[in-house]
Structure formats: structure tokens, C-alpha cells
Amino acid sequence: MNLRNNVKIYRVRLDINQQQLGTLVEVSRQTISLIERGDYNPSITLALKLAKVFDCKVEDLFYLEGEDNEKD
């Protein structure tokens, strides 16, 4: 099973760009891009920071491929 995410969906809803999100969670724009593309799995700390910014649960942002909680 692969880890998938809804980070881009939440970021667009918040109307911020990757650079702004990176600043909020103290990582680079490139790291946000890698996460959104599924090329990088964030640490638990970073996942929690992202969830806090988006005011959601970590499970709303990240899920295992094939689970029924996909937001696509």
C-alpha cells in the first residue's frame, strides 16, 4: 500500500501557494511540492503541523492507497 495525500486540495481551499504553506510549517516550497506529488512522506511532526494549518485531522490529509477515505 502506498501513502497518498490530499495536501494540494486543502492548500487550494485555503488559497495559499506552496511557498506560503512551506513558510507556515517551516519547510521549503520544494518539500511541499514533493509531498503533494507523493514523492516524499512527511515526518509525523510535519504531518501534524500540516493538519494544524488546515484545521483537520492527519487522517484527512494522508491515507493508504485503496482505503475508502480518499477525498479525490
MARTI-15223 format. One record per residue: z negated, y negated, x negated of N, C-alpha, C, CB in turn; residue in one letter; residue number from 0; chain. Coordinates in nm, 4 decimals, always signed. Glycine has a CB too. Example, Ala and Ser with C-alpha at 12.3 -4.5 7.8 and 13.67 -1.06 7.14 Angstrom:
2
(site (-0.7800, +0.5690, -1.3190), (-0.7800, +0.4500, -1.2300), (-0.7800, +0.3300, -1.3200), (-0.9046, +0.4473, -1.1308), 'A', 0, 'A');
(site (-0.7080, +0.2250, -1.2850), (-0.7140, +0.1060, -1.3670), (-0.7870, -0.0030, -1.2900), (-0.5725, +0.0598, -1.4084), 'S', 1, 'A');
***
This chain:
72
(site (+0.0000, +0.1192, -0.0845), (+0.0000, +0.0000, +0.0000), (+0.0000, -0.1250, -0.0886), (-0.1231, -0.0001, +0.0959), 'M', 0, 'A');
(site (+0.0768, -0.2206, -0.0491), (+0.0840, -0.3466, -0.1224), (+0.0067, -0.4562, -0.0502), (+0.2297, -0.3889, -0.1417), 'N', 1, 'A');
(site (-0.0538, -0.5444, -0.1295), (-0.1232, -0.6593, -0.0720), (-0.0207, -0.7658, -0.0337), (-0.2281, -0.7168, -0.1719), 'L', 2, 'A');
(site (-0.0258, -0.8106, +0.0877), (+0.0633, -0.9162, +0.1375), (-0.0228, -1.0347, +0.1787), (+0.1515, -0.8658, +0.2580), 'R', 3, 'A');
(site (+0.0417, -1.1491, +0.2064), (-0.0387, -1.2653, +0.2427), (+0.0352, -1.3587, +0.3372), (-0.0800, -1.3408, +0.1185), 'N', 4, 'A');
(site (-0.0428, -1.4455, +0.3981), (+0.0070, -1.5483, +0.4891), (-0.0237, -1.6884, +0.4363), (-0.0539, -1.5300, +0.6283), 'N', 5, 'A');
(site (-0.0383, -1.7003, +0.3049), (-0.0774, -1.8277, +0.2454), (+0.0241, -1.9373, +0.2774), (-0.0927, -1.8129, +0.0940), 'V', 6, 'A');
(site (+0.1516, -1.9074, +0.2653), (+0.2537, -2.0104, +0.2917), (+0.2473, -2.0583, +0.4366), (+0.3947, -1.9558, +0.2607), 'K', 7, 'A');
(site (+0.2267, -1.9660, +0.5279), (+0.2182, -2.0017, +0.6699), (+0.1030, -2.0994, +0.6931), (+0.1997, -1.8750, +0.7572), 'I', 8, 'A');
(site (-0.0121, -2.0675, +0.6368), (-0.1289, -2.1552, +0.6527), (-0.1083, -2.2885, +0.5813), (-0.2552, -2.0863, +0.5992), 'Y', 9, 'A');
(site (-0.0438, -2.2847, +0.4642), (-0.0197, -2.4093, +0.3896), (+0.0728, -2.5020, +0.4669), (+0.0405, -2.3788, +0.2514), 'R', 10, 'A');
(site (+0.1772, -2.4469, +0.5245), (+0.2717, -2.5275, +0.6028), (+0.2028, -2.5850, +0.7264), (+0.3945, -2.4426, +0.6445), 'V', 11, 'A');
(site (+0.1188, -2.5067, +0.7911), (+0.0433, -2.5559, +0.9075), (-0.0457, -2.6738, +0.8708), (-0.0420, -2.4436, +0.9671), 'R', 12, 'A');
(site (-0.1016, -2.6694, +0.7495), (-0.1881, -2.7768, +0.7021), (-0.1061, -2.8966, +0.6523), (-0.2797, -2.7254, +0.5905), 'L', 13, 'A');
(site (+0.0248, -2.8772, +0.6411), (+0.1186, -2.9818, +0.5978), (+0.0858, -3.0330, +0.4572), (+0.1169, -3.0986, +0.6971), 'D', 14, 'A');
(site (+0.0657, -2.9374, +0.3655), (+0.0455, -2.9735, +0.2252), (+0.1427, -2.8928, +0.1392), (-0.1026, -2.9481, +0.1810), 'I', 15, 'A');
(site (+0.1730, -2.9449, +0.0211), (+0.2627, -2.8723, -0.0683), (+0.1826, -2.7838, -0.1631), (+0.3510, -2.9703, -0.1479), 'N', 16, 'A');
(site (+0.2551, -2.7060, -0.2441), (+0.1885, -2.6130, -0.3345), (+0.1002, -2.6856, -0.4356), (+0.2913, -2.5283, -0.4072), 'Q', 17, 'A');
(site (+0.1457, -2.7992, -0.4849), (+0.0677, -2.8759, -0.5816), (-0.0650, -2.9213, -0.5201), (+0.1481, -2.9976, -0.6311), 'Q', 18, 'A');
(site (-0.0592, -2.9720, -0.3979), (-0.1804, -3.0176, -0.3302), (-0.2775, -2.9023, -0.3070), (-0.1450, -3.0840, -0.1970), 'Q', 19, 'A');
(site (-0.2256, -2.7889, -0.2648), (-0.3116, -2.6733, -0.2429), (-0.3730, -2.6271, -0.3741), (-0.2329, -2.5590, -0.1777), 'L', 20, 'A');
(site (-0.2928, -2.6236, -0.4787), (-0.3453, -2.5864, -0.6091), (-0.4594, -2.6761, -0.6528), (-0.2358, -2.5900, -0.7119), 'G', 21, 'A');
(site (-0.4439, -2.8051, -0.6303), (-0.5491, -2.9001, -0.6651), (-0.6765, -2.8716, -0.5858), (-0.5019, -3.0438, -0.6396), 'T', 22, 'A');
(site (-0.6620, -2.8431, -0.4579), (-0.7784, -2.8157, -0.3730), (-0.8564, -2.6925, -0.4173), (-0.7343, -2.7981, -0.2298), 'L', 23, 'A');
(site (-0.7851, -2.5922, -0.4689), (-0.8523, -2.4675, -0.5084), (-0.8594, -2.4512, -0.6603), (-0.7799, -2.3476, -0.4476), 'V', 24, 'A');
(site (-0.8230, -2.5570, -0.7311), (-0.8370, -2.5643, -0.8766), (-0.7537, -2.4620, -0.9530), (-0.9799, -2.5470, -0.9131), 'E', 25, 'A');
(site (-0.6273, -2.4455, -0.9110), (-0.5302, -2.3654, -0.9852), (-0.4001, -2.4439, -0.9924), (-0.5080, -2.2252, -0.9184), 'V', 26, 'A');
(site (-0.3055, -2.3939, -1.0687), (-0.1768, -2.4630, -1.0831), (-0.0860, -2.4392, -0.9629), (-0.1064, -2.4174, -1.2108), 'S', 27, 'A');
(site (+0.0133, -2.5244, -0.9497), (+0.1155, -2.5056, -0.8469), (+0.1852, -2.3717, -0.8670), (+0.2184, -2.6210, -0.8498), 'R', 28, 'A');
(site (+0.2055, -2.3345, -0.9929), (+0.2728, -2.2085, -1.0242), (+0.1928, -2.0885, -0.9725), (+0.2944, -2.1961, -1.1759), 'Q', 29, 'A');
(site (+0.0614, -2.0959, -0.9819), (-0.0218, -1.9875, -0.9305), (-0.0069, -1.9750, -0.7796), (-0.1688, -2.0102, -0.9675), 'T', 30, 'A');
(site (-0.0051, -2.0874, -0.7100), (+0.0151, -2.0849, -0.5641), (+0.1513, -2.0238, -0.5313), (+0.0045, -2.2284, -0.5041), 'I', 31, 'A');
(site (+0.2528, -2.0624, -0.6057), (+0.3867, -2.0074, -0.5847), (+0.3880, -1.8559, -0.6047), (+0.4871, -2.0738, -0.6797), 'S', 32, 'A');
(site (+0.3239, -1.8084, -0.7105), (+0.3178, -1.6645, -0.7374), (+0.2447, -1.5899, -0.6264), (+0.2490, -1.6386, -0.8713), 'L', 33, 'A');
(site (+0.1360, -1.6478, -0.5772), (+0.0622, -1.5849, -0.4672), (+0.1500, -1.5775, -0.3434), (-0.0679, -1.6628, -0.4363), 'I', 34, 'A');
(site (+0.2141, -1.6875, -0.3073), (+0.2979, -1.6894, -0.1871), (+0.4122, -1.5888, -0.1952), (+0.3539, -1.8289, -0.1648), 'E', 35, 'A');
(site (+0.4671, -1.5682, -0.3139), (+0.5772, -1.4725, -0.3326), (+0.5283, -1.3286, -0.3397), (+0.6544, -1.5059, -0.4590), 'R', 36, 'A');
(site (+0.3966, -1.3105, -0.3516), (+0.3424, -1.1762, -0.3627), (+0.3478, -1.1208, -0.5038), (+0.4157, -1.0849, -0.2709), 'G', 37, 'A');
(site (+0.3706, -1.2072, -0.6023), (+0.3790, -1.1649, -0.7419), (+0.2452, -1.1730, -0.8144), (+0.4806, -1.2488, -0.8146), 'D', 38, 'A');
(site (+0.1422, -1.2206, -0.7471), (+0.0104, -1.2351, -0.8086), (-0.0957, -1.2157, -0.7012), (-0.0050, -1.3743, -0.8777), 'Y', 39, 'A');
(site (-0.1921, -1.1296, -0.7315), (-0.3047, -1.1089, -0.6410), (-0.4217, -1.1934, -0.6900), (-0.3441, -0.9576, -0.6327), 'N', 40, 'A');
(site (-0.4712, -1.2831, -0.6066), (-0.5788, -1.3725, -0.6500), (-0.7107, -1.2990, -0.6660), (-0.5955, -1.4864, -0.5512), 'P', 41, 'A');
(site (-0.7976, -1.3590, -0.7442), (-0.9339, -1.3075, -0.7559), (-1.0044, -1.3246, -0.6210), (-1.0125, -1.3810, -0.8701), 'S', 42, 'A');
(site (-1.1160, -1.2582, -0.6070), (-1.1948, -1.2740, -0.4844), (-1.2383, -1.4191, -0.4688), (-1.3183, -1.1806, -0.4860), 'I', 43, 'A');
(site (-1.2774, -1.4804, -0.5794), (-1.3200, -1.6206, -0.5747), (-1.2082, -1.7107, -0.5244), (-1.3660, -1.6670, -0.7129), 'T', 44, 'A');
(site (-1.0885, -1.6923, -0.5766), (-0.9753, -1.7745, -0.5336), (-0.9399, -1.7462, -0.3880), (-0.8533, -1.7492, -0.6236), 'L', 45, 'A');
(site (-0.9433, -1.6208, -0.3477), (-0.9152, -1.5870, -0.2074), (-1.0156, -1.6552, -0.1141), (-0.9189, -1.4336, -0.1867), 'A', 46, 'A');
(site (-1.1421, -1.6578, -0.1546), (-1.2441, -1.7249, -0.0737), (-1.2214, -1.8757, -0.0690), (-1.3835, -1.6949, -0.1289), 'L', 47, 'A');
(site (-1.1815, -1.9356, -0.1818), (-1.1514, -2.0791, -0.1834), (-1.0345, -2.1112, -0.0906), (-1.1195, -2.1260, -0.3268), 'K', 48, 'A');
(site (-0.9311, -2.0277, -0.0937), (-0.8160, -2.0499, -0.0058), (-0.8579, -2.0407, +0.1406), (-0.7043, -1.9477, -0.0357), 'L', 49, 'A');
(site (-0.9367, -1.9403, +0.1737), (-0.9833, -1.9243, +0.3117), (-1.0655, -2.0448, +0.3553), (-1.0663, -1.7958, +0.3263), 'A', 50, 'A');
(site (-1.1453, -2.0987, +0.2653), (-1.2262, -2.2157, +0.2991), (-1.1375, -2.3360, +0.3270), (-1.3249, -2.2477, +0.1859), 'K', 51, 'A');
(site (-1.0358, -2.3575, +0.2444), (-0.9429, -2.4694, +0.2655), (-0.8741, -2.4563, +0.4010), (-0.8375, -2.4752, +0.1523), 'V', 52, 'A');
(site (-0.8337, -2.3348, +0.4343), (-0.7604, -2.3124, +0.5598), (-0.8527, -2.2882, +0.6789), (-0.6668, -2.1944, +0.5444), 'F', 53, 'A');
(site (-0.9843, -2.2862, +0.6568), (-1.0822, -2.2630, +0.7628), (-1.0507, -2.1346, +0.8394), (-1.0858, -2.3824, +0.8592), 'D', 54, 'A');
(site (-1.0344, -2.0267, +0.7621), (-1.0056, -1.8968, +0.8219), (-1.0758, -1.7886, +0.7412), (-0.8524, -1.8705, +0.8282), 'C', 55, 'A');
(site (-1.0635, -1.6655, +0.7835), (-1.1192, -1.5525, +0.7116), (-1.0207, -1.5077, +0.6043), (-1.1521, -1.4364, +0.8082), 'K', 56, 'A');
(site (-1.0730, -1.4496, +0.4979), (-0.9868, -1.3954, +0.3929), (-0.8891, -1.2934, +0.4527), (-1.0719, -1.3301, +0.2804), 'V', 57, 'A');
(site (-0.9369, -1.2165, +0.5498), (-0.8528, -1.1156, +0.6139), (-0.7361, -1.1770, +0.6912), (-0.9365, -1.0309, +0.7071), 'E', 58, 'A');
(site (-0.7487, -1.3040, +0.7300), (-0.6377, -1.3721, +0.7960), (-0.5288, -1.4096, +0.6954), (-0.6878, -1.4973, +0.8689), 'D', 59, 'A');
(site (-0.5672, -1.4280, +0.5707), (-0.4722, -1.4659, +0.4655), (-0.4102, -1.3460, +0.3960), (-0.5406, -1.5527, +0.3631), 'L', 60, 'A');
(site (-0.4904, -1.2438, +0.3707), (-0.4460, -1.1290, +0.2918), (-0.4624, -1.0004, +0.3706), (-0.5238, -1.1205, +0.1601), 'F', 61, 'A');
(site (-0.3639, -0.9108, +0.3586), (-0.3671, -0.7838, +0.4303), (-0.2859, -0.6817, +0.3535), (-0.3132, -0.7994, +0.5745), 'Y', 62, 'A');
(site (-0.3130, -0.5566, +0.3796), (-0.2360, -0.4492, +0.3188), (-0.1108, -0.4249, +0.3997), (-0.3191, -0.3208, +0.3079), 'L', 63, 'A');
(site (-0.0009, -0.4100, +0.3306), (+0.1277, -0.3841, +0.3965), (+0.1134, -0.2634, +0.4877), (+0.2411, -0.3609, +0.2919), 'E', 64, 'A');
(site (+0.1598, -0.2776, +0.6099), (+0.1513, -0.1688, +0.7053), (+0.0357, -0.1813, +0.8025), (+0.1402, -0.0408, +0.6330), 'G', 65, 'A');
(site (-0.0595, -0.2700, +0.7748), (-0.1688, -0.2907, +0.8693), (-0.1172, -0.3714, +0.9875), (-0.2890, -0.3625, +0.8015), 'E', 66, 'A');
(site (-0.1836, -0.3596, +1.1007), (-0.1348, -0.4256, +1.2221), (-0.1813, -0.5701, +1.2384), (-0.1779, -0.3476, +1.3412), 'D', 67, 'A');
(site (-0.2409, -0.6305, +1.1347), (-0.2858, -0.7684, +1.1484), (-0.1926, -0.8675, +1.0810), (-0.4238, -0.7830, +1.0918), 'N', 68, 'A');
(site (-0.0673, -0.8306, +1.0609), (+0.0300, -0.9208, +0.9999), (+0.0571, -1.0387, +1.0917), (+0.1608, -0.8465, +0.9682), 'E', 69, 'A');
(site (+0.0748, -1.1582, +1.0314), (+0.0947, -1.2795, +1.1092), (+0.2406, -1.3232, +1.1154), (+0.0118, -1.3901, +1.0520), 'K', 70, 'A');
(site (+0.3311, -1.2431, +1.0558), (+0.4730, -1.2824, +1.0469), (+0.5401, -1.2919, +1.1811), (+0.5486, -1.1851, +0.9619), 'D', 71, 'A');
***
